[in-house]
Amino acid sequence: MSFDIYLAVAEPGVPPAELRELFHLREAEAPSFSDEWTLGDCILSLTKRPNGSIVFISVHRPSDDAVLWDGLFAVLSRGDAVFFFPSDPARAVVTDASAIGKVTKDMRDFDEILVIRSAAELIESIAE
């Protein structure tokens, strides 16, 4: 895929250990405000709060690796996250429509909201 994809998570965010488990990653070497984790052929850039919880995931060069999409869907399934990507009209992809109200105000400006039920539907949301 030639464009980045994004996942915003509402406060308090996702604990790094939980995220590593969802994406089958080993522990990060050193904590920082923003980490980059390699997942197959793509890079997950993570934005953390001072307490270490992850509130934003950017995926550079997303691949068709099932681990990536299953992990993204698992984070969305928490009900407090919004998936999005460059599109016109701007579309939020969620597993629960109420997730839109949980993320920060600057993340609520979407033209469409698509509710999905599987990792396969998450992948299909990009093609729609």
C-alpha positions in Angstrom: 0.0 0.0 0.0 1.4 3.4 -0.9 -0.2 5.5 1.8 0.1 5.5 5.6 -2.8 4.4 7.8 -3.6 5.6 11.3 -5.3 4.5 14.5 -6.2 7.0 17.3 -7.0 5.6 20.7 -8.9 7.5 23.4 -7.3 8.2 26.8 -6.0 6.4 28.8 -4.6 4.6 25.7 -3.2 1.1 25.3 -0.5 -0.2 27.6 2.6 -1.0 25.5 2.6 -4.6 26.8 -0.9 -5.2 25.5 0.0 -3.7 22.1 3.1 -5.8 21.8 1.0 -8.9 22.5 -1.7 -7.9 19.9 1.0 -7.5 17.3 3.2 -10.3 18.4 6.2 -8.0 19.1 8.9 -8.3 21.6 9.4 -5.7 24.3 10.7 -2.3 23.1 14.3 -1.7 24.1 13.8 1.6 25.8 10.8 3.7 26.6 10.4 7.0 24.8 7.7 9.5 23.9 7.5 8.0 20.4 8.7 4.6 19.4 8.9 2.8 16.1 8.4 -0.9 15.9 9.1 -3.0 12.8 6.3 -5.5 11.9 7.2 -7.5 8.9 7.6 -5.1 6.0 6.0 -2.1 7.7 6.8 0.2 10.6 4.5 1.1 13.4 5.1 4.6 14.8 3.7 4.9 18.3 2.8 8.1 20.1 2.8 7.7 23.9 1.6 9.7 26.8 4.0 10.5 29.6 2.7 7.5 31.5 3.8 5.3 28.6 0.3 4.4 27.2 -0.1 4.5 23.4 -2.7 6.9 22.0 -1.7 7.0 18.3 -0.5 4.4 15.9 0.8 5.3 12.4 1.6 2.4 10.0 4.1 3.3 7.3 3.9 1.0 4.3 1.2 -1.3 5.5 1.4 -4.8 4.1 -1.2 -7.5 3.7 0.3 -9.3 6.7 -2.6 -10.8 8.7 -0.7 -10.0 12.0 -0.9 -6.3 11.2 -4.6 -6.3 10.3 -5.6 -8.7 13.1 -3.7 -6.4 15.6 -5.3 -3.3 14.3 -8.7 -4.9 14.5 -8.0 -6.1 18.0 -7.2 -2.5 19.1 -10.4 -1.2 17.4 -12.4 -3.9 19.1 -11.6 -2.3 22.5 -14.3 0.2 21.5 -12.1 3.3 22.1 -10.2 3.7 18.9 -10.7 5.1 15.4 -9.0 3.9 12.2 -8.5 6.2 9.3 -6.5 6.9 6.2 -6.2 9.6 3.5 -9.5 9.6 1.8 -12.1 11.9 0.3 -14.6 12.0 1.9 -12.8 11.6 5.2 -13.9 8.3 6.8 -13.6 6.9 10.3 -13.6 3.1 10.6 -14.7 1.7 14.0 -16.1 -1.4 15.6 -18.5 0.8 17.8 -19.9 4.1 16.6 -19.6 5.5 20.1 -15.8 5.4 19.8 -15.9 8.7 17.8 -17.0 10.5 20.9 -14.2 9.1 23.0 -11.2 10.3 20.9 -9.9 13.9 21.1 -12.0 16.6 19.5 -9.5 17.1 16.7 -10.1 13.5 15.7 -13.9 13.8 15.3 -14.0 15.6 12.0 -15.1 12.8 9.7 -17.6 12.9 6.8 -18.5 9.2 7.1 -18.4 6.6 9.8 -18.1 2.9 8.8 -18.7 0.2 11.5 -16.9 -3.0 10.8 -17.0 -6.5 12.4 -13.8 -8.2 11.3 -10.2 -7.7 10.2 -11.3 -8.6 6.7 -13.8 -5.7 6.7 -11.1 -3.4 8.0 -9.0 -4.3 4.9 -12.0 -3.9 2.6 -12.7 -0.4 4.1 -9.7 0.9 2.3 -11.0 -0.2 -1.1 -14.4 1.2 -0.7 
